[in-house]
Amino acid sequence: MNDLYIHYGCGLCAPDGWLNFDASPRLRLERFFGLRNLIEGSVGLRFPANVRPGDIVHGLSVADGTASGVYCSHVLEHLPRDDVPGALGNTRRMLRSGGLFRLVLPDLQWRAVRYLKSAERGDPAAADALIEACLLGTRKAPRGLVSRIRNQLGKNAHLWMYDFAAVKLLLERAGFAAIRRCRIGDCQDPMFALVEEAGRFSEGGEAELAIEAVRAG
């Protein structure tokens, strides 16, 4: 029997060999033929055909303890903070004992350090640059039908930001162990090479918050 690998919040990255899930309302709308062209014209490329609707907060249609690996990239920062423990609990539930979970998030720490250095130099744009780097603010209200559709379906804004210590604590509380910062290509399981993309692991020359953890027990 083949090992099971789960990729949630997959977006347009849906490699074969993985069960790929995404919670975007746009995915469900794309399944209605009459809306496909409208969505492609307003938001952009459509989801690959092998992407399944699924929300990690509510749990995915995966049996308990069956997955050898789970991956998510730039997903948890788009969830309300109080939903993250449940999402991590559902992640652990899907994994077999000793299964690997690898995740990538934008790193708050280097963004904060960059802000402090700019502020200390007296840069009046330092605060704006921090908010934009964290994708936490709204500079312009969407105008026009296309912009409004993109705003509603895109879900690009971040709802929370994290550093390594914060994510490590959340993972420990969810039942993970052997938690470490990782890099693309350093996983012992070659299946992760199919789903990890170099551009997700860095931003502007700075390393993002990439973490590997193991289901304990």
PLY file of the C-alpha trace (Angstrom):
ply
format ascii 1.0
element vertex 217
property float x
property float y
property float z
element edge 216
property int vertex1
property int vertex2
end_header
0.00 0.00 0.00
1.35 3.43 -0.95
2.09 5.96 1.78
-0.37 8.82 2.09
0.76 12.45 1.84
-1.48 15.45 2.54
-0.97 18.99 1.23
-3.43 21.57 2.53
-3.80 25.17 1.47
-2.17 24.01 -1.75
-3.28 26.82 -4.06
-2.08 26.07 -7.57
0.68 23.69 -6.44
-0.87 20.22 -6.63
1.72 17.54 -7.39
0.80 13.96 -8.17
1.40 11.59 -5.28
-0.13 14.05 -2.79
-3.74 14.61 -1.73
-4.07 18.35 -2.33
-6.69 20.39 -0.46
-7.64 24.06 -0.48
-10.30 25.98 1.45
-10.68 28.86 -0.99
-14.31 29.62 -1.88
-12.98 30.24 -5.36
-12.24 26.51 -5.72
-15.87 25.56 -5.17
-17.07 28.27 -7.52
-14.72 27.04 -10.24
-16.53 23.71 -10.24
-19.56 25.51 -11.68
-18.84 25.68 -15.39
-20.64 28.99 -15.95
-18.34 30.77 -13.49
-14.98 29.47 -14.68
-14.29 32.13 -17.28
-15.38 34.94 -14.94
-13.05 33.72 -12.21
-10.12 33.22 -14.55
-10.59 36.72 -15.95
-10.79 38.38 -12.51
-8.56 36.36 -10.17
-6.24 34.56 -12.54
-5.30 30.94 -13.12
-7.73 28.24 -12.10
-7.03 25.47 -9.60
-5.64 22.20 -11.01
-8.25 19.47 -11.45
-6.79 17.29 -8.67
-7.33 19.89 -5.90
-10.04 18.91 -3.40
-12.10 21.32 -1.29
-11.09 21.05 2.36
-10.60 23.28 5.42
-7.96 22.18 7.93
-9.73 24.09 10.72
-12.81 21.88 10.36
-10.79 18.79 9.47
-10.07 17.10 6.17
-11.62 13.91 4.82
-8.62 11.82 5.80
-8.71 8.87 8.21
-6.91 9.25 11.54
-3.30 8.10 11.72
-2.94 7.28 8.03
-0.59 9.95 6.61
3.16 9.60 6.42
3.60 13.29 5.69
1.70 16.58 5.78
2.79 19.87 4.25
1.43 23.40 4.25
3.06 26.55 2.93
1.96 30.08 3.82
-1.37 28.91 5.22
-1.50 29.36 8.99
-0.91 33.13 8.85
-4.19 33.43 6.94
-6.17 31.85 9.80
-7.57 33.64 12.85
-5.10 33.11 15.69
-7.53 31.11 17.82
-8.19 28.68 14.95
-4.55 27.65 14.65
-4.45 25.18 17.59
-7.40 23.32 16.09
-5.75 23.28 12.67
-2.56 21.83 14.16
-4.57 19.29 16.14
-6.28 18.16 12.94
-2.88 17.97 11.25
-1.55 15.69 13.99
-4.68 13.56 13.86
-4.09 12.65 10.21
-0.46 11.63 10.75
0.70 8.20 11.79
3.07 7.97 14.76
6.42 9.30 13.61
4.89 11.01 10.56
6.46 14.26 9.35
4.84 17.68 9.25
6.66 20.43 7.37
5.32 23.97 7.18
6.42 27.38 5.97
5.21 30.76 7.23
6.41 34.35 6.81
8.90 35.11 9.58
7.94 38.01 11.82
11.38 38.24 13.42
13.48 39.45 10.50
10.70 41.81 9.42
10.65 43.30 12.92
14.45 43.61 12.97
14.39 45.35 9.59
11.71 47.74 10.88
13.69 48.61 14.02
16.84 49.32 12.02
14.91 51.59 9.65
13.16 53.35 12.53
16.47 53.93 14.31
17.81 55.59 11.16
14.82 57.92 11.27
13.10 56.51 8.18
9.54 57.94 8.23
8.35 55.08 5.99
9.54 52.35 8.37
6.11 51.61 9.84
4.45 51.49 6.43
7.14 49.13 5.18
6.61 46.81 8.16
2.85 46.61 7.68
3.26 45.99 3.96
5.93 43.33 4.56
3.58 41.57 6.97
0.54 41.96 4.66
-1.47 43.11 7.65
-2.93 46.38 6.40
-5.19 47.69 3.67
-3.84 50.57 1.64
-6.66 50.90 -0.88
-10.26 49.79 -0.82
-11.14 47.59 -3.82
-12.87 49.51 -6.60
-14.73 48.04 -9.52
-16.19 44.57 -9.99
-12.95 42.81 -10.88
-11.08 44.26 -7.89
-13.88 43.34 -5.53
-14.05 39.77 -6.79
-10.28 39.42 -6.47
-10.41 40.82 -2.93
-13.16 38.42 -1.86
-11.72 35.30 -3.44
-7.98 35.90 -3.19
-7.50 35.80 0.62
-4.04 37.36 0.39
-4.13 39.29 3.67
-2.43 37.88 6.76
-4.46 37.64 9.96
-1.52 36.90 12.29
2.28 36.70 12.25
4.69 34.35 14.03
8.28 33.77 15.04
9.89 30.39 15.67
9.28 30.38 19.43
5.54 30.99 18.97
5.10 28.22 16.40
7.24 25.77 18.40
5.01 26.24 21.44
1.85 25.74 19.37
3.28 22.56 17.85
4.33 21.18 21.23
0.87 21.80 22.63
-0.64 20.00 19.63
1.45 16.87 20.28
4.47 17.31 18.02
8.10 16.65 18.91
11.57 16.96 17.31
10.65 20.49 16.21
13.37 22.24 14.24
13.90 24.96 11.68
14.44 23.39 8.29
15.48 24.32 4.75
14.20 23.27 1.38
15.74 19.98 0.32
16.88 18.87 3.78
14.03 16.41 4.43
14.81 12.72 4.84
11.61 11.86 2.96
12.04 12.50 -0.79
8.29 12.97 -1.28
8.56 16.50 0.11
10.76 17.48 -2.85
7.65 17.18 -5.03
5.70 19.78 -3.09
8.23 22.27 -1.73
9.05 25.33 -3.84
12.19 27.42 -3.31
10.33 30.71 -3.68
8.19 29.90 -0.65
11.21 29.50 1.62
12.64 33.00 1.26
11.60 36.59 0.66
13.95 39.34 -0.44
17.00 37.26 0.43
15.74 36.47 3.94
14.80 32.96 5.08
11.16 32.45 5.93
9.97 30.41 8.91
10.31 26.81 7.67
9.77 24.15 10.33
9.76 20.37 10.55
8.02 18.43 13.33
7.20 14.79 14.07
3.97 13.40 15.45
4.76 12.12 18.93
2.97 9.07 20.27
0 1
1 2
2 3
3 4
4 5
5 6
6 7
7 8
8 9
9 10
10 11
11 12
12 13
13 14
14 15
15 16
16 17
17 18
18 19
19 20
20 21
21 22
22 23
23 24
24 25
25 26
26 27
27 28
28 29
29 30
30 31
31 32
32 33
33 34
34 35
35 36
36 37
37 38
38 39
39 40
40 41
41 42
42 43
43 44
44 45
45 46
46 47
47 48
48 49
49 50
50 51
51 52
52 53
53 54
54 55
55 56
56 57
57 58
58 59
59 60
60 61
61 62
62 63
63 64
64 65
65 66
66 67
67 68
68 69
69 70
70 71
71 72
72 73
73 74
74 75
75 76
76 77
77 78
78 79
79 80
80 81
81 82
82 83
83 84
84 85
85 86
86 87
87 88
88 89
89 90
90 91
91 92
92 93
93 94
94 95
95 96
96 97
97 98
98 99
99 100
100 101
101 102
102 103
103 104
104 105
105 106
106 107
107 108
108 109
109 110
110 111
111 112
112 113
113 114
114 115
115 116
116 117
117 118
118 119
119 120
120 121
121 122
122 123
123 124
124 125
125 126
126 127
127 128
128 129
129 130
130 131
131 132
132 133
133 134
134 135
135 136
136 137
137 138
138 139
139 140
140 141
141 142
142 143
143 144
144 145
145 146
146 147
147 148
148 149
149 150
150 151
151 152
152 153
153 154
154 155
155 156
156 157
157 158
158 159
159 160
160 161
161 162
162 163
163 164
164 165
165 166
166 167
167 168
168 169
169 170
170 171
171 172
172 173
173 174
174 175
175 176
176 177
177 178
178 179
179 180
180 181
181 182
182 183
183 184
184 185
185 186
186 187
187 188
188 189
189 190
190 191
191 192
192 193
193 194
194 195
195 196
196 197
197 198
198 199
199 200
200 201
201 202
202 203
203 204
204 205
205 206
206 207
207 208
208 209
209 210
210 211
211 212
212 213
213 214
214 215
215 216
